[in-house]
Amino acid sequence: MSAPVFLSTDDLSRVAPGEVFVLGGDEGRHAGVVQRRGPGESLDVVDGAGTRLRAVVDSVDGSDVRLRVAERVTEPAPAVVLTLVQALAKGDRDHLAVEAAVEVGVDAVVPWQADRSVVVWRGPRAAKSRARWESTVRSAVKQARRAWLPAVSEHVTTKQLAARTREVVGAGGVVVVLHEEATTALAEVALPAPGAGSPAAAPELLVVVGPEGGIGEAELASLADAGATAARLGPHVLRTSTAGPVAVALLSERLGRWR
């Protein structure tokens, strides 16, 4: 079984094998107090930016877990940034979508205030709701044992999403809008050419998922005019909580991430 993962805000790239690293704060408390990790147990600490420390517990003092680092691993940045644009949805369906998509391997998340979204992010609720999405992402990263932490951006309107679509397409990326009436299959959509070096140099692949009521004709037209491609997943209509993770899985395979 793989070692459990804990997130650290420290710069792990400076920690060398053989050194001692102290995992403290909430993550240290979770490891030492909640999970009762003890001396001799293995665990991984990641920084959300690709660095992973494989370590063994030396000792536990309350919320401070003293670790002996066995290995430091640097996991490369994605050659194509796979981003889920998830419409706000009621009944926690958007949270379920984000959680599963992160476990599958999505690189970034964008909350979308679609025209047919029943849920509305406004004022203090917007900040609180975004923080909840970020918490969901953190939990999913640890569950999936990932070293990269997907960012959750500010929520966007359809007008803002269309503007971002133009930017992504103009920079060599691709934007795919999942739609049940599309004639192009997701498997047939052309993918962006991989970049190299850093996340900033990598092209973006946006997957847009609508709310329970679907994407309106005007919204679809606006995104298509901005350069997006409408595509269908398959013969069945999936829930908003299911469509994104399924699309991310299929695209991850096409990008060679699962090989």
C-alpha positions in Angstrom: 0.0 0.0 0.0 1.3 3.5 -0.8 2.1 5.8 2.0 -0.4 8.4 3.2 0.2 12.0 1.9 0.3 15.2 3.9 0.4 18.7 2.5 3.0 21.2 3.7 3.4 24.9 3.0 7.2 24.7 3.4 9.7 24.8 0.5 10.4 21.1 0.3 12.9 21.5 -2.6 15.5 22.5 0.0 15.1 19.4 2.1 17.7 16.7 1.4 17.6 13.0 2.0 18.9 12.1 5.5 17.7 15.4 7.0 15.0 15.7 9.6 11.8 17.5 8.6 9.1 18.5 11.2 5.5 18.3 10.0 3.5 20.7 12.1 0.3 22.7 12.2 -3.0 21.1 11.1 -1.3 18.5 9.0 1.0 17.5 11.8 -1.9 17.2 14.2 -3.8 15.2 11.7 -0.9 12.8 11.3 0.2 12.6 14.9 -3.0 13.0 16.9 -5.9 12.1 14.6 -4.3 9.2 12.7 -1.9 8.4 15.5 1.1 7.8 13.2 4.0 6.5 15.2 7.8 5.9 15.0 8.8 3.6 12.1 5.7 4.4 9.9 6.2 5.7 6.4 4.5 8.7 5.0 4.9 11.2 2.2 4.9 15.0 2.5 4.1 17.1 -0.6 4.2 20.8 -1.2 1.6 21.0 -4.0 4.2 22.1 -6.5 5.6 18.8 -7.5 8.0 18.0 -4.7 7.5 14.9 -2.6 9.4 13.8 0.5 9.3 10.1 1.3 9.9 9.8 5.0 9.7 7.7 8.1 8.4 8.9 11.5 11.1 9.4 14.1 9.0 10.7 16.9 5.7 12.5 17.6 5.2 15.4 20.1 1.6 16.5 20.0 1.0 18.2 16.6 4.7 18.1 15.6 5.7 14.9 13.7 9.5 14.5 13.4 10.4 12.8 10.1 13.6 11.3 8.7 13.6 12.0 5.0 14.5 8.9 2.9 14.1 10.4 -0.5 13.1 13.6 -2.3 11.2 13.2 -5.5 10.4 16.0 -8.0 7.5 15.2 -10.2 7.4 17.1 -13.5 4.8 19.7 -14.3 2.1 18.7 -16.8 3.0 19.2 -20.5 -0.7 20.2 -21.0 -2.6 21.9 -18.2 -6.0 20.1 -17.9 -8.6 22.4 -16.4 -12.1 21.6 -15.3 -14.6 24.5 -15.7 -17.4 23.3 -13.5 -20.8 25.0 -13.4 -22.2 25.7 -9.9 -24.8 23.1 -9.1 -27.1 22.4 -6.2 -27.0 19.4 -3.8 -23.2 19.4 -3.7 -23.1 17.9 -7.2 -20.4 20.5 -8.1 -18.3 19.4 -5.1 -18.6 15.7 -6.1 -17.5 16.7 -9.6 -14.5 18.6 -8.3 -13.5 15.9 -5.9 -13.6 13.1 -8.4 -11.9 15.2 -11.1 -8.9 16.0 -8.8 -8.6 12.3 -7.8 -8.5 11.5 -11.5 -5.8 14.1 -12.2 -7.2 17.5 -13.2 -4.7 20.3 -12.9 -6.9 23.3 -12.2 -10.5 24.1 -11.4 -12.7 27.1 -12.4 -16.1 27.6 -10.8 -18.6 28.8 -13.5 -21.7 30.9 -12.7 -23.7 29.5 -15.7 -27.0 31.0 -16.7 -28.9 28.0 -15.5 -27.0 27.5 -12.3 -29.5 27.4 -9.4 -26.7 28.1 -6.9 -25.4 31.7 -7.0 -22.1 32.9 -5.6 -22.4 36.5 -4.4 -20.7 38.6 -1.8 -19.4 36.8 1.3 -20.9 33.5 0.1 -18.6 33.5 -2.9 -15.5 33.6 -0.7 -16.9 31.0 1.6 -17.9 28.7 -1.2 -14.6 29.0 -3.0 -12.8 28.1 0.3 -15.0 25.0 0.5 -14.0 24.0 -3.0 -10.3 24.5 -2.1 -10.8 22.3 1.0 -12.4 19.7 -1.3 -9.4 19.9 -3.6 -6.9 19.5 -0.8 -8.7 16.4 0.6 -8.8 14.9 -2.9 -5.1 15.5 -3.5 -4.2 13.6 -0.3 -6.7 10.8 -1.1 -5.1 10.4 -4.6 -1.5 10.7 -3.2 -0.8 13.6 -5.6 2.2 15.9 -5.4 0.6 18.8 -7.3 -2.3 20.8 -5.8 -4.8 22.1 -8.4 -5.6 25.8 -8.0 -9.2 26.9 -7.7 -9.7 30.2 -9.4 -12.3 33.0 -8.8 -15.7 32.1 -10.2 -16.4 33.4 -13.7 -19.5 34.4 -15.6 -20.3 33.2 -19.1 -18.9 36.5 -20.5 -15.7 36.0 -18.6 -15.5 32.4 -19.6 -15.8 33.4 -23.3 -13.0 35.9 -22.8 -10.8 33.2 -21.2 -11.7 30.9 -24.1 -10.3 33.4 -26.6 -7.1 33.7 -24.5 -6.6 30.0 -24.2 -7.3 29.3 -27.9 -5.1 32.3 -29.0 -2.2 30.8 -26.9 -2.5 27.4 -28.7 -4.8 25.7 -26.2 -8.1 24.0 -26.6 -11.5 24.6 -25.0 -14.1 21.8 -25.1 -17.7 22.3 -24.1 -19.5 19.0 -23.2 -22.9 19.0 -24.9 -25.4 16.2 -25.5 -26.3 17.5 -29.0 -22.8 17.9 -30.2 -21.9 15.8 -33.3 -18.1 15.6 -32.5 -17.1 12.9 -30.1 -14.6 13.9 -27.3 -12.3 11.2 -28.6 -12.1 13.1 -31.9 -11.3 16.6 -30.5 -7.8 17.7 -31.5 -5.6 18.2 -28.4 -3.0 21.0 -27.9 0.6 20.2 -28.6 2.5 19.6 -25.3 4.6 22.3 -23.9 7.7 21.8 -21.8 9.7 23.4 -18.9 7.1 24.8 -16.6 3.3 25.1 -16.1 3.5 28.6 -17.4 4.8 27.3 -20.8 2.3 24.5 -21.1 -0.9 25.0 -23.2 -4.2 24.7 -21.5 -7.0 22.2 -22.2 -10.3 23.5 -20.7 -13.2 21.1 -20.2 -16.5 23.0 -19.7 -19.4 21.3 -17.9 -22.8 22.8 -17.5 -25.2 22.7 -14.6 -28.2 20.4 -14.0 -30.3 22.3 -16.5 -27.6 22.1 -19.2 -25.9 24.8 -21.2 -28.1 27.4 -22.9 -28.1 28.0 -26.6 -26.8 31.6 -26.2 -24.1 30.4 -23.8 -23.0 27.7 -26.3 -23.0 30.1 -29.1 -20.9 32.6 -27.1 -18.3 30.0 -26.3 -18.2 28.7 -29.8 -17.7 32.2 -31.2 -14.8 32.5 -28.8 -13.2 29.4 -30.3 -14.5 26.5 -28.1 -15.5 23.1 -29.6 -18.7 21.4 -28.5 -18.2 17.6 -28.0 -20.2 14.7 -26.6 -19.0 12.1 -24.2 -21.0 9.2 -25.5 -24.5 7.9 -26.1 -25.8 8.7 -22.5 -26.5 12.0 -20.8 -24.5 12.2 -17.6 -25.1 14.3 -14.5 -23.1 17.4 -13.9 -21.3 15.6 -11.1 -20.3 12.8 -13.4 -19.5 14.4 -16.8 -16.4 16.3 -15.7 -14.5 13.4 -14.1 -15.4 11.1 -17.0 -14.1 13.6 -19.5 -10.9 14.2 -17.4 -10.3 10.5 -17.3 -10.7 10.1 -21.1 -8.5 13.1 -21.9 -5.9 12.0 -19.4 -5.6 8.7 -21.3 -5.3 10.5 -24.6 -2.6 12.8 -23.1 -0.6 9.7 -22.1 -0.8 10.3 -18.4 -2.0 6.8 -17.6 0.5 4.9 -19.7 
